[in-house]
């Protein structure tokens, strides 16, 4: 596969070099004054003559498509399929953590509301009722809450694995 790709690249490079670097015909032949002049055939340089072999072109026409198909299948499609499989496995294993996260967020919002209500009842400012972390009432309730202890235990159990 790699050999076919290298040969193809070398062929294209040699063809481009021959076309761009080939000297223009300098000699013209005119059989009679009434006929148009024709350029003399300029031979291909000996070191590049192998690239213009018809058998080589036929062999490459048969092998290059198969090599490209193999490369696409094994170097492009297979890694993508492996990534998708790994993604599905990770998504399924993280689904249990997602439900825990949703439960914890719901409890956190409930505690924030209760802290806001307690602060309002005590006559405190509305700053402690926000959901942003750092409110004194929220920190006190969350620190003492059983959900935080459960979350910390779950985190410790998953980090030790």
N, C-alpha and C positions, 0 to 999 in steps of 0.2 A: 504494500500500500504506500508506504513512505517512498520507496524507490520509484514507483510510478509517478508520484507527485513531483519528485525531484526531477525526473526525466522530462516531465511535462513542462515544468518551470524552466529547465535548461533549454528545451526546444523553443519555447516562447521567447526567451531571452536571445537565443541565437538568431531566430527569425527576425526579431525586432532590430537586432544589431546589423544583420545582413541588409535589411531594407533601408535602414537609416544611414549606414556607413558605406554601402556599396557605391562605387564610383559610377557616375553617369556615363552612358556610352559616349565614347569619344570618336569612334570610327563608324562611318556610315557607308552603306553600299547602295549604289544606284546602277542598276543593270543598263538602263538606257536613259537618255534625257527626258523621255516622256513618262517614265515610271517614277513613282515616289521613292525617296530614299528610305532604306530600312537600316536599323541599327544592327551591328554585329552582335552575336550572342556572346555575352560575357560569362565565362565559367564561374561557378561557385568556388570560393577559396577551398583548398584541399582540407584544411583543418575544420571546416564547417560543412563539408559535403555529406557527412554521415547524418546530419540533421534533416536533410532533404530526401532521405531514403523512403520509398513508398512502403516498404515492409515495416519500417519503424512506425510510420503513421498508422498503418493498419493495426499493428500490435497495440498501440496506445489507444486507438479507437475502441478496442475490445476490453482493455484492462482499466482504463481510467474511470469509466462510469461505475464499474464494480468497486474500485478502490474508494471513490467518493461516497458511494452508497454505504460501504462498510464503515467509513470514517464517520458519516452522519449517524449511523445506527449506534456505534459503540462509543464515540467520543462526544456526541451531543445528546441523543435521545436517552441513552442509559443513565448518564448523570442526572438529567432532569427527572427521570422516573424515580431514581434513588432519592433525590431531594424531596419529591412529592410524597413518597412513602414515609420518609423521616418526618416530614411536616405533619402528616396525618397521625403518626404515632405520638409526636409531641403534643399535638392538639388534644388527642384523647387523654393523655396522661395529665394534662393541665386542666381538664374540665372539672376535676374535683376541687382544685385550688380556686377556680373561678367561682364555684358555688360558695366556698368559704369566704372569698373576698366580698361577694355580694351580701352575705349574711353579716359580715363585720361592718361593712359600710352602712347597712340598714341600722345596726345597733348603734353605730357612731352617730348617725343623724338623730336617732331617738334620744340618745344621751344629750346631744347638743340642744334639742328642743326642751328636754327636761331641765337642763342647766339654765336655758334662757328663761323658762317659766319660773324657776327658783330665784333667779337673779331679779326678775321683774317683780316677783312677790316681795323680795327683800328691798326693792327700791334701787337696785344697782343700775348702771347705765346699760344701754343696748349693745355696747361693744362686746360684751361677753356672750351674746346670743349668736354671733356669727359662726359659720361652720369652719372657719379657718382655724388651724391648729394654733394653740397658744393661749386661748381664752382660759382664765384661771378656773372657772367652774367646769369647763369641759375637761381640762386636764385632770382635775381632781376626780371627776366621775369616771373618766376612762381608766385612770390608773387603778382605781378601786374596783372596777367592773370585772366580773368573771369572764367575759368574752375576751378581754385582753390577755388574761392568764391562759386561756385556751389557745388563743392565737400564738402566744409565745411558746407554748408547749409544742404546737404543730410545727412552728418554724424551727425549733430545736430538733425535733424528730426528723424533719426533712433535710436539715443541713448536715446531720450526722450520717445520713445515707450517702 
